[in-house]
Amino acid sequence: MATVGKVPVAMASRPSGRIQSLERMDAILDVIAHANEAGVRLTDIAAKCGLHKNTVFSLLKTLTALGYCDHARDTQTYRIGRRTFELARNAERNLDIVTLVRPLMLRLVWQFRESLSLAVPGNDSCLVVSTVEGTYGVRGSRFQGQYAPYHASALGKVILAFQSDEDRATIMQRLNLQRFTSRTILTAAELDEECRRIQDRGYAISTAEEEIGASAVAAPIFSRGGLVIGSLAIWGPSARLTRQRLAEHGEKLAKECQTIHEI
């Protein structure tokens, strides 16, 4: 690989980041990923990255400890580790669920006329990975890349409710029960009670709990093994999405989501 000064072309052509060590780790992993089955040695990684061997060795120790690469002591070579494959699989799963659910979202947006958003579980909130806006002039929606809190959003509450008891307890221990409106759930006891109600009816409702004037209803999406892998929500102004309408939409949405199966 040609270099520009001491920086390889592969690194020089990328947008400059704020943290140099992360850029270097990215370059190192890129070299390892493109190596053959035998792996690649430290000296070769350093040469291709245009970095000093001591610098590469230090970064490789961290990458190995975190599981991003494996070190074969007998041959002194490095290969891509399990952690890298785990993250890739998670990203692939998110793409799979978008592909799987998108046709249903497009169909339901014409049925309900309200915006729909799809989210997947995260550590302390869920991540919106797809949104289809409704056809009303005044509408509500969450856009791709936004996070929805587990304790205040319909998307988050329904994912939390259908976790195993052990996983839900673990998640709740690290939640920051931030107040968004006067209706936001602020205690673990209230949230646990809300999860039980969601389990009983099969869908979650949020009425101005995260945003004043906005309401939503969400249903869970399960894998074939019964694990909750996402949630699908209908969003809109509270004046239009009354409690009765949310319940009606929730029952229909839960039935539709039951027809979805993980790829």
RAJO-V85144 format. One record per residue. N is the residue number from 1. RES is the residue in three letters. PHI is phi in whole degrees, 0 to 359 (NA if undefined). Layout:
# RAJO-V85144
n;res;phi
N;RES;PHI
N;RES;PHI
This chain:
# RAJO-V85144
n;res;phi
1;MET;NA
2;ALA;291
3;THR;234
4;VAL;248
5;GLY;66
6;LYS;256
7;VAL;254
8;PRO;296
9;VAL;303
10;ALA;301
11;MET;280
12;ALA;295
13;SER;278
14;ARG;271
15;PRO;300
16;SER;291
17;GLY;263
18;ARG;274
19;ILE;247
20;GLN;297
21;SER;297
22;LEU;289
23;GLU;298
24;ARG;292
25;MET;298
26;ASP;298
27;ALA;295
28;ILE;296
29;LEU;296
30;ASP;296
31;VAL;295
32;ILE;296
33;ALA;295
34;HIS;265
35;ALA;282
36;ASN;281
37;GLU;298
38;ALA;286
39;GLY;90
40;VAL;222
41;ARG;273
42;LEU;305
43;THR;297
44;ASP;290
45;ILE;297
46;ALA;299
47;ALA;295
48;LYS;288
49;CYS;271
50;GLY;70
51;LEU;240
52;HIS;290
53;LYS;302
54;ASN;295
55;THR;296
56;VAL;296
57;PHE;300
58;SER;297
59;LEU;290
60;LEU;295
61;LYS;300
62;THR;293
63;LEU;298
64;THR;290
65;ALA;298
66;LEU;275
67;GLY;89
68;TYR;283
69;CYS;213
70;ASP;248
71;HIS;247
72;ALA;271
73;ARG;292
74;ASP;291
75;THR;253
76;GLN;56
77;THR;239
78;TYR;239
79;ARG;228
80;ILE;295
81;GLY;265
82;ARG;295
83;ARG;300
84;THR;297
85;PHE;291
86;GLU;298
87;LEU;293
88;ALA;297
89;ARG;293
90;ASN;298
91;ALA;296
92;GLU;296
93;ARG;296
94;ASN;299
95;LEU;294
96;ASP;299
97;ILE;291
98;VAL;296
99;THR;298
100;LEU;288
101;VAL;268
102;ARG;307
103;PRO;301
104;LEU;295
105;MET;299
106;LEU;295
107;ARG;288
108;LEU;288
109;VAL;294
110;TRP;281
111;GLN;286
112;PHE;266
113;ARG;69
114;GLU;265
115;SER;288
116;LEU;236
117;SER;227
118;LEU;248
119;ALA;228
120;VAL;236
121;PRO;295
122;GLY;230
123;ASN;290
124;ASP;234
125;SER;194
126;CYS;254
127;LEU;251
128;VAL;283
129;VAL;248
130;SER;198
131;THR;218
132;VAL;237
133;GLU;284
134;GLY;285
135;THR;257
136;TYR;290
137;GLY;295
138;VAL;253
139;ARG;215
140;GLY;230
141;SER;196
142;ARG;250
143;PHE;259
144;GLN;306
145;GLY;98
146;GLN;278
147;TYR;256
148;ALA;241
149;PRO;293
150;TYR;293
151;HIS;263
152;ALA;236
153;SER;254
154;ALA;296
155;LEU;303
156;GLY;286
157;LYS;297
158;VAL;288
159;ILE;294
160;LEU;298
161;ALA;297
162;PHE;261
163;GLN;287
164;SER;296
165;ASP;304
166;GLU;293
167;ASP;293
168;ARG;296
169;ALA;297
170;THR;295
171;ILE;296
172;MET;295
173;GLN;295
174;ARG;255
175;LEU;283
176;ASN;261
177;LEU;281
178;GLN;289
179;ARG;277
180;PHE;255
181;THR;219
182;SER;290
183;ARG;260
184;THR;293
185;ILE;290
186;LEU;239
187;THR;232
188;ALA;296
189;ALA;296
190;GLU;297
191;LEU;293
192;ASP;296
193;GLU;296
194;GLU;297
195;CYS;298
196;ARG;295
197;ARG;295
198;ILE;296
199;GLN;299
200;ASP;294
201;ARG;265
202;GLY;93
203;TYR;205
204;ALA;245
205;ILE;237
206;SER;232
207;THR;245
208;ALA;56
209;GLU;273
210;GLU;250
211;GLU;217
212;ILE;299
213;GLY;88
214;ALA;238
215;SER;227
216;ALA;203
217;VAL;224
218;ALA;223
219;ALA;237
220;PRO;279
221;ILE;242
222;PHE;251
223;SER;280
224;ARG;297
225;GLY;275
226;GLY;91
227;LEU;272
228;VAL;285
229;ILE;246
230;GLY;178
231;SER;212
232;LEU;235
233;ALA;236
234;ILE;254
235;TRP;241
236;GLY;179
237;PRO;295
238;SER;298
239;ALA;297
240;ARG;265
241;LEU;267
242;THR;289
243;ARG;302
244;GLN;295
245;ARG;292
246;LEU;299
247;ALA;295
248;GLU;296
249;HIS;296
250;GLY;298
251;GLU;295
252;LYS;293
253;LEU;296
254;ALA;297
255;LYS;294
256;GLU;296
257;CYS;291
258;GLN;291
259;THR;274
260;ILE;274
261;HIS;231
262;GLU;298
263;ILE;295
